[in-house]
Amino acid sequence: MKLMSILSGQGFVMYNKQLAKSVSVNAAIIFGQLCASYESFNNKGMITVKDTKEYFFLTSDTLEEETALTYKQQLKAIKDLEQANYIETKLMGVPSKKYFYITDKIIQELFDEAKFSSDKREDLEKSSDQEVVGQKVTPSYDERETLGITKGNSKPVQKGSSIKKKNKKEKDKNKKDKIDNYQEPIINSHDPDEFKALLLEATGDFYTQFAIGRWSKDDWNKLMKRFVDETIQSGRYENIPVDKIKGYAYVSIKNMADHSDYKKSEEFKEYKEVMEQLASNNTSTYLPFYASNFLEDDNDELPY
């Protein structure tokens, strides 16, 4: 049974083991998908060049579909890659989307690794050649040394095994120190600038679902900007964790869409006619605050 052929039919993400060890496993998975997406966008001529850097965009939904990593896992992995200088990100476009740029760091590391392997191979070849020459030039010396060994000491002391054990212990200790001292990078959702960027990016994922047929692009951008600014200014963002930002954006935008649909409905039209008739008859038009605040056509408050 050809297992690799069967598995490849379900799709693979390129995975660099060295990157997984130096940064994190999830970061290596995300980086592999970014490299694959860059190749795809580049072949289709869909690369955006800004300040001599080649950018391309991917949504969190696409990354989740391709890698099975959740939104929160993606945020941490992307932050790890940025801090390690493997990628750069930038919010661009209308509606705003997160664009990625892959730096030259990984290429340089692969080049250095290949150069190191080549140099090491040359050193081994030279060492082997010198050893052969030495054996040919001084065979009599080796024989004399063997004959001169006293009885009871027929074999020289082997130190290689103990050196290997010592080196292994030191490596294990260094690895343990790294694990013990490792601190998970903190994504601070209560930083207003960071939260604003994340929330604005999350709203862009729902443009197709809610904006088309309701708002123009310009109206959508104004509404989303106002929504994000109001969330920051009101201090509401302080109670929203990172992994809930996308859900918060969805519920808020859905409420806005429902509100917009109602104001264009026949029910709201009839309501306005009744209110106008009552007003012309000098009849009280008092409604509870929460009702009037939602129904009045000139209300500028966002319903979330």
Stockholm file with secondary structure:
# STOCKHOLM 1.0

chainA/1-304         MKLMSILSGQGFVMYNKQLAKSVSVNAAIIFGQLCASYESFNNKGMITVKDTKEYFFLTSDTLEEETALTYKQQLKAIKDLEQANYIETKLMGVPSKKYFYITDKIIQELFDEAKFSSDKREDLEKSSDQEVVGQKVTPSYDERETLGITKGNSKPVQKGSSIKKKNKKEKDKNKKDKIDNYQEPIINSHDPDEFKALLLEATGDFYTQFAIGRWSKDDWNKLMKRFVDETIQSGRYENIPVDKIKGYAYVSIKNMADHSDYKKSEEFKEYKEVMEQLASNNTSTYLPFYASNFLEDDNDELPY
#=GR chainA/1-304 SS CCHHHHHHTTCCCCCCHHHHHHTCHHHHHHHHHHHHHHHHHHHTTCCEEETTEEEEECCHHHHHHHHCCCHHHHHHHHHHHHHTTSEEEEEETTTTEEEEEECSHHHHHHHHHHHHHHHHHHHHHHHHHHHHHHHHHCHHHHHHHHHTCCTTCCSCCCCHHHHHHHHHHHHHHHHHHHHHHCCCCCCCTTCHHHHHHHHHHHHHTTIIIIITTTCCHHHHHHHHHHHHHHHHHTTGGGGCCGGGHHHHHHHHHHHHHHHHHHHTSHHHHHHHHHHHHHHHTTCCCCCCHHHHHHHCTTCCCCCC
#=GC SS_cons         CCHHHHHHTTCCCCCCHHHHHHTCHHHHHHHHHHHHHHHHHHHTTCCEEETTEEEEECCHHHHHHHHCCCHHHHHHHHHHHHHTTSEEEEEETTTTEEEEEECSHHHHHHHHHHHHHHHHHHHHHHHHHHHHHHHHHCHHHHHHHHHTCCTTCCSCCCCHHHHHHHHHHHHHHHHHHHHHHCCCCCCCTTCHHHHHHHHHHHHHTTIIIIITTTCCHHHHHHHHHHHHHHHHHTTGGGGCCGGGHHHHHHHHHHHHHHHHHHHTSHHHHHHHHHHHHHHHTTCCCCCCHHHHHHHCTTCCCCCC
//
